[in-house]
Amino acid sequence: MKLPWLLFSLLLSLTLWSAMATAGNVSYDSRSLIIDGQRKLLISAAIHYPRSVPGMWPNLVQTAKEGGVDVIETYVFWNGHEPSPGNYYFGGRYDLVKFVKIVEQAGMYLILRIGPFVAAEWYFGGVPVWLHYVPGTVFRTENEPFKYHMQKFTAFIVNLMKQEKLFASQGGPIILAQIENEYGYYEKDYGEGGKQYAMWAASMAVSQNTGVPWIMCQQFDAPESVINTCNSFYCDQFTPIYPNKPKIWTENWPGWFQTFGARNPHRPAEDIAYSVARFFQKGGSVQNYYMYHGGTNFGRTSGGPFITTSYDYEAPIDEYGLPRLPKWGHLKQLHRAIKLCEHIMLNSERINVSLGPSQEADVYTDSSGACAAFIANMDDKNDKTVKFRNVSYHLPAWSVSILPDCKNAVFNTAKVGYQSSIVEMLPESLQPSVGSPDKSFKGLKWDVFVEKPGIWGEADFVKKGLVDHINTTKFTTDYLWYTTSIFVGETEAFLKNGSSPILLIESKGHALHAFVNQELQASASGNGTHPPFKLKTPISLKAGKNEIALLSMTVGLQNAGSFYEWVGAGLTSVNITGFNNGTTDLSAYNWTYKIGLQGEHLGLYKGDGLGKANWVSTSEPPSKQPLTWYKVIVDPPPGDEPIGLDMIDMGKGLAWLNGEEIGRYWPRKSPTHGCVKECNYRGKFDPDKCNTGCGGPTQRWYHVPRSWFKQSGNVLVIFEEKGGDPLKIKFSRRKITGVCAIVAENYPSIDLESWHEGNGSNNTIATVHLRCPEGTHISTVNFASFGNPTGSCGSYTQGNCHDPNSISVVEKVCLNQNKCAIELTEEKFNEDLCPSVSKKLAVEVVCS
């Protein structure tokens, strides 16, 4: 019996899939990568190992695999692995070998982007800070010290992978390696040295003899020895430099990063799916989501500057490890639809057919006559009906329909039928540890240590004039004290008339707290688009000597740009106006400097190093007090849900649990304007197109991995810079409390899962599928409407067409079930209702 082409294609794909963990020879031609003689169409997902914890890695990789992903991609983070010259670290979150082996055990491939410059919104672009202070070093150009250290580290990583037999040529999962990163944007700024460096980097990489191809992304003059690749929101029009190279998309951005004090960017699932479908429609072979799971910039690892501690990126898997629905699910269905076409697409020529002024089909037909097609409507405003092979197809604006047999549209990028999830952060008050030895406190016992503004201990140095912050601290800390004094004569008019002198400060960045005579006067900062700032504030001065103590802070380091390592921070001028003789310029005064905080020097953040300071114990810790360390011993929150630390009522600072660095916190509010109520997915996306969160804090919750908690006796340490209320600090459990979906009668309804199993049929009944998290069930139907409901998950409303039996129909099928499927049929709903209306079913349920 002759198998249908589609079933044969799927069986072939499944057979090849089973061999993925033991890949061997990797080659390529103009169409695709070829692994062990088999062409591959690959979906890749970026997951950066240091941005999560080892306990999360298996689930993250498995969730990606369940989402239809073939490949995991990661950068290698040089400054995390070589904290000082020649001293390497591969423990904890930096256990690269363990991460790669988890991918291998999952039966997936891996793309290793060694860089070792990576950008990635990671501090200093991943390059060690110490390298900047090696004499004569200039990053990323024809410079011998930089090239020496870059080659040394690249070779170290390659040899480590070889020792563990992790390259595909050794039977491991690594199928591609990357050298450098997006250098094409900046090469011209380095003159001839830039061109020489780029060619050297490619040659050096290839000489490592990994047995797998090397790639260079956004390298517009890459040599033929490597594959040049594309990074963008859209890469369907990208063409490799050389005709024998496959079309690879190394970074498709499904969201965007955030900076403290900015709005939250949002990229709709419809547009991401459109971009991916168009890429494969136009002959693409490897597509990587950057990011698929963004994770967390723990500690002080964020770049920018001003990149938030959260690196959620609005990725398909959220910062806490939960699938972001419907984005994850919509892309999962897209991947399945594309994979139905894989064998035909990789073994036939593409023919383009015009279907209208902004409509086209790309058709793949193999020698047996099997056919697959992608039909696109590039019009960003108007839906269109097109005729393809004598059949009419309705195409929403800015969408692609996928026809794996050139007949049935199994998926349309604009029709999101996958369920959405209602995710809540459920607050849990801090609970005193059961095993706490101090019984004199009825509630929480807080230990408090207050820093003295200015110099603590002995000064590090005294210098005339103002120094660069980063060159002074070398990023060993975020903090640098600039202190001086000024004498005020008794005849100054402001001492008598009640006026205030004005303190004027200019800084290259990033933030500042100004103290006069031990009192906080004002704070100021730059932002993610303009780190420099100015401070102008009235201050209180007394007759006689006045102490001026200025705490300068970095909020991440520059991570990209031409000569980015030379971008400084810190104060550039300090003036006080309002004296009888005008303005006093303090900039050229003698300044006394102190690097870091006393609490850092004492190790107050260490989970076990708590006896070195004179802590004061209290059940009522002070609020709104700057420069204050708080320590409290607590039990973990109940349950097993991911945990966020709610810092909405704190100011700015750092947090640790059991000595682990949670990171910088700063619930800085975003502007009150520039957001949208509803995002229009149609048309090209940019990071400012669909902002949300106006007027609220950019980041309220800070991820605390469950694996960091002990059963009891957890030491939570907070350093608060400018004043907050520690009694309002809470843990919050991130929990899916409900799911919802909205499906129209004309949505593609073919069961892609069954089709993958070879049991598919052309089912034409649109269906709403709902599924609660494992261990929960549908306990309540909050909303159901068959007719023309509107709105989005959590805010559906009935339209002027509504079947009053909608809730009872859904309850009958779904109540007390973990999952259910409701077909939009006349047996269930009143099809005679509103006969001229194209109907939808919207449902929202509670999971408990």
C-alpha positions, -999 to +999 in steps of 0.1 A: +000+000+000+014+034-009+015+058+021+001+093+015+029+118+010+021+136+042+022+105+064+054+094+047+069+128+054+060+127+090+073+092+096+105+102+080+108+133+102+101+112+133+128+087+123+153+114+118+143+130+151+153+099+171+189+103+160+193+139+169+212+135+201+239+116+183+246+139+154+277+133+134+288+151+102+274+186+097+277+203+063+255+226+043+246+238+009+225+268-003+193+252+009+200+239+045+222+224+070+228+187+062+233+165+093+244+129+088+234+132+052+198+145+060+186+180+053+172+198+083+147+226+087+154+238+123+135+258+149+159+271+176+153+287+210+177+309+229+181+300+266+211+316+284+223+293+311+235+320+336+201+337+334+184+308+351+196+282+377+206+246+371+175+234+388+154+251+361+174+239+330+158+205+324+123+220+325+132+249+303+147+227+277+117+203+279+092+231+276+110+243+245+110+208+230+073+205+237+069+239+219+082+223+187+118+234+191+147+214+177+177+234+188+187+253+220+210+283+214+232+300+240+259+326+242+291+318+262+296+345+289+334+352+290+334+375+320+314+349+340+339+322+332+372+341+335+367+365+364+404+372+365+432+364+340+436+326+336+412+318+365+382+299+351+349+292+367+323+268+355+302+262+387+266+269+395+248+290+369+280+289+348+281+252+344+282+252+306+290+216+302+261+205+324+237+228+304+249+214+270+245+178+283+209+185+295+202+196+259+218+165+246+198+143+269+166+159+257+175+147+221+180+183+208+208+201+190+227+231+203+241+263+187+270+276+207+276+313+202+311+317+217+315+353+207+332+359+231+319+394+227+281+388+230+264+422+237+232+405+251+223+433+274+250+417+297+275+438+315+305+449+293+291+428+265+304+396+281+341+408+279+359+407+313+363+442+329+399+433+338+408+431+301+401+468+296+430+475+321+455+453+303+479+480+290+474+489+253+442+470+249+414+482+226+384+459+222+373+443+189+399+456+165+433+447+152+448+449+186+472+422+199+463+421+236+426+418+228+432+392+201+455+372+224+430+370+252+400+364+228+418+335+211+429+320+244+394+320+257+378+308+225+403+279+223+396+271+260+359+268+253+364+248+221+388+224+239+364+220+268+336+210+245+359+186+227+370+170+259+334+163+267+327+152+231+300+177+226+305+188+190+283+170+165+315+158+148+321+138+180+285+126+183+275+155+205+247+181+201+266+212+190+259+217+153+270+254+148+294+277+166+295+315+164+325+339+165+320+376+172+286+392+173+269+419+152+303+434+144+291+446+110+273+475+127+305+490+141+334+477+118+337+509+098+343+530+130+375+510+136+389+518+101+412+493+084+418+477+118+381+467+120+382+449+086+414+431+096+400+420+129+368+406+114+388+385+089+412+374+117+383+364+139+368+342+112+401+326+104+409+320+141+376+304+147+378+280+117+413+270+127+399+255+160+388+224+140+355+219+157+341+198+128+310+220+126+304+252+106+310+286+121+286+315+117+290+353+120+258+373+125+253+407+110+288+405+095+283+422+061+317+413+047+321+378+063+346+356+044+335+325+026+349+303+054+319+311+076+281+315+071+268+351+076+234+352+093+206+377+100+194+394+132+162+414+130+125+414+137+121+402+101+146+383+079+125+370+051+143+392+026+178+383+039+202+367+014+236+352+024+267+368+009+277+336-009+253+316-030+264+283-014+253+293+021+220+285+037+196+312+049+200+314+088+182+337+112+202+339+144+180+364+163+143+368+159+132+390+187+098+379+201+098+408+225+123+433+238+144+441+268+134+466+295+152+495+312+144+508+347+119+536+344+108+528+309+075+513+295+071+475+289+074+465+252+051+439+238+053+420+205+021+402+195+021+365+188+005+371+154+034+392+142+061+368+155+043+340+137+040+361+106+078+368+106+087+331+111+063+319+084+076+345+059+112+335+066+105+298+059+082+307+030+112+325+014+136+296+017+149+300+053+164+269+069+173+278+106+154+303+127+163+311+163+142+330+188+162+355+208+150+350+235+128+319+239+134+321+277+150+354+288+155+347+325+170+370+350+201+392+352+210+380+387+233+401+408+249+429+388+251+411+355+228+434+335+242+457+309+228+487+291+232+506+313+198+506+331+188+471+319+164+457+344+171+427+366+144+409+348+154+397+313+120+383+306+120+397+271+083+388+268+097+355+255+076+323+249+087+310+283+085+337+309+112+347+334+099+322+360+099+293+336+061+292+328+049+290+291+036+325+281+003+318+266-010+322+240+025+331+225+041+298+233+011+278+221+006+298+189+042+293+180+040+256+189+012+252+164+031+272+138+061+250+142+040+219+137+025+233+106+059+242+092+073+207+100+045+192+080+061+209+050+097+202+059+105+172+036+089+188+005+104+223+012+140+209+016+138+187-015+122+209-041+125+242-058+104+272-047+081+289-072+066+323-065+030+330-076+015+365-075-021+365-061-026+403-059-007+436-053+004+425-018-005+389-019+016+359-030+021+322-027+054+303-026+049+268-038+071+238-032+066+207-054+088+176-053+094+150-080+066+128-067+041+156-071+037+163-034+031+199-028+033+225+000+024+262-001+026+294+020+001+320+010+008+355+023-011+388+026+015+415+032-012+442+033-009+457+068-045+470+068-069+450+048-081+414+049-081+397+014-097+367-002-074+352-028-078+323-053-051+297-053-054+266-075-091+274-080-099+275-043-106+307-023-087+314+008-095+342+033-063+359+045-064+384+074-042+415+069-005+408+076-008+370+078+004+338+062-016+306+057+003+273+056-010+246+032+011+214+037-008+197+008-015+228-012-052+224-003-059+226+034-049+257+053-039+241+086-026+273+102-029+311+098-005+333+116-032+359+125-057+334+139-047+328+175-069+299+188-045+287+215-056+294+250-043+323+271-034+320+307-044+342+336-012+345+357-013+361+391+014+371+417-002+358+449+013+377+479+027+359+509+038+378+539+073+371+552+070+343+578+095+340+606+116+308+604+102+280+626+137+272+637+146+308+647+164+306+681+153+341+693+119+337+710+118+373+724+102+385+691+066+376+686+068+383+649+096+389+625+130+398+640+147+423+618+184+432+621+193+466+610+227+482+601+228+518+590+258+531+569+273+565+577+271+587+546+306+593+532+339+578+542+339+547+564+371+534+577+402+548+560+398+567+527+410+549+496+427+580+482+425+618+481+427+635+447+422+670+434+392+669+410+367+644+400+376+608+389+358+584+366+336+561+385+342+529+365+379+533+362+381+537+399+359+508+411+367+486+381+332+473+386+340+455+419+310+474+433+282+497+421+291+523+446+317+551+449+318+579+475+329+613+464+334+635+496+346+670+503+338+699+526+330+735+523+332+763+549+303+787+552+309+821+567+283+835+592+277+865+569+261+845+541+227+859+534+209+826+530+216+819+567+195+849+576+168+852+550+157+816+549+167+810+513+186+779+502+217+775+482+215+753+451+236+722+445+243+717+408+258+684+397+266+670+363+274+633+359+282+609+330+259+584+348+243+565+361+227+575+394+234+596+425+224+603+461+235+636+475+241+640+513+250+672+531+260+669+568+248+633+569+213+641+555+200+630+522+192+660+501+182+646+467+187+618+442+190+618+405+197+594+376+199+591+339+179+565+319+183+537+294+185+561+264+205+588+280+227+578+310+242+612+318+222+635+340+221+668+359+210+674+395+197+708+407+184+709+442+182+732+472+203+721+501+207+730+538+241+745+548+251+757+582+277+782+593+311+766+596+322+733+580+298+714+559+304+678+547+294+670+512+291+633+505+280+622+470+272+585+464+277+577+427+262+545+414+264+524+383+233+505+370+250+480+347+278+486+323+277+495+286+273+463+265+277+474+229+287+501+206+320+513+190+347+517+216+321+510+242+347+500+269+357+536+271+323+549+281+326+562+316+304+571+345+305+594+376+306+631+384+321+657+360+312+689+379+299+700+413+288+736+420+269+754+447+251+787+439+236+812+463+267+825+481+272+862+486+300+861+460+281+839+436+288+803+426+314+781+443+329+754+419+338+724+440+350+704+409+386+712+415+386+708+453+404+680+470+380+650+470+383+620+493+372+588+478+359+555+491+351+525+469+321+505+479+299+503+510+309+494+545+283+466+545+299+451+513+333+452+530+318+434+560+301+408+539+266+416+553+251+400+522+265+366+529+241+340+542+266+329+569+287+360+573+264+379+596+285+384+628+309+411+616+286+441+620+268+457+649+234+448+639+205+463+659+176+439+664+140+451+663+105+440+654+098+475+639+126+483+614+129+519+604+113+530+571+123+558+547+158+556+561+186+557+535+218+536+534+202+509+555+209+471+556+180+449+566+183+412+575+155+389+583+153+351+587+122+336+571+106+303+560+100+297+523+066+305+508+042+275+507+036+255+475+060+249+446+052+278+424+080+302+412+087+330+436+091+368+431+102+393+457+077+422+458+097+454+463+070+479+453+073+498+486+111+500+486+133+526+469+164+513+452+191+488+462+203+452+462+188+420+476+202+386+485+188+353+497+212+329+516+241+348+500+227+343+465+225+375+445+188+383+436+200+415+420+193+452+418+158+463+426+144+496+416+106+500+412+111+531+392+079+543+375+076+547+338+061+577+320+023+580+321+019+583+283+029+563+253+011+531+259-017+513+240-049+497+252-049+472+224-019+463+202-025+462+165-003+433+153-006+444+116+024+461+101+061+461+110+070+459+146+094+482+165+100+482+203+079+513+208+049+501+189+029+483+216+041+496+250+022+488+282+027+495+319+026+533+317+027+550+351+037+518+369+070+504+380+090+489+352+099+460+376+080+453+408+088+416+414+123+400+414+128+363+407+140+342+436+146+306+424+130+280+445+162+261+446+178+289+466+154+283+496+162+260+525+134+243+544+139+270+572+163+296+583+165+315+550+185+347+553+170+376+533+193+406+532+183+440+517+205+471+511+182+501+507+199+532+493+173+559+497+145+547+520+116+523+518+093+503+540+107+469+547+076+457+565+058+457+532+083+434+515+065+402+504+072+370+485+047+364+457+038+330+442+035+331+404+005+310+396-018+303+366-052+308+381-073+305+350-073+300+312-093+314+284-096+313+246-115+328+218-120+309+185-140+319+154-159+295+131-134+302+103-103+293+123-082+264+110-094+234+129-073+205+117-058+187+147-020+192+141-011+167+168-032+139+153-018+148+119+017+144+133+007+110+145-005+101+110-042+101+120-052+135+107-083+143+088-097+174+074-118+183+104-137+215+096-152+220+131-136+249+149-129+240+186-120+258+218-094+238+237-088+245+274-063+230+298-055+238+334-021+233+349-013+198+360-029+189+394-057+215+389-092+214+373-117+238+359-137+248+389-157+278+376-168+292+342-164+329+346-174+338+311-187+321+280-203+337+249-211+322+216-219+350+192-198+381+186-179+386+219-151+411+221-121+418+243-092+398+255-084+372+281-096+385+315-118+412+300-142+395+275-176+412+270-208+400+252-216+415+219-251+422+205-252+386+194-251+361+223-264+326+229-278+326+265-270+290+268-233+295+263-222+291+300-243+260+306-229+244+274-193+250+285-200+239+321-215+206+309-183+199+289-156+214+311-165+216+348-142+195+371-121+185+341-084+192+338-089+198+301-118+200+277-127+208+241-159+227+230-168+224+193-186+253+177-215+231+164-252+236+161-257+206+184-241+226+212-250+262+203-279+280+186-266+284+150-298+301+140-289+330+162-278+361+143-275+343+109-256+371+093-229+372+120-196+354+118-196+338+152-170+332+178-168+314+211-150+331+240-145+313+273-128+321+305-125+295+334-109+293+368-083+266+375-081+254+411 
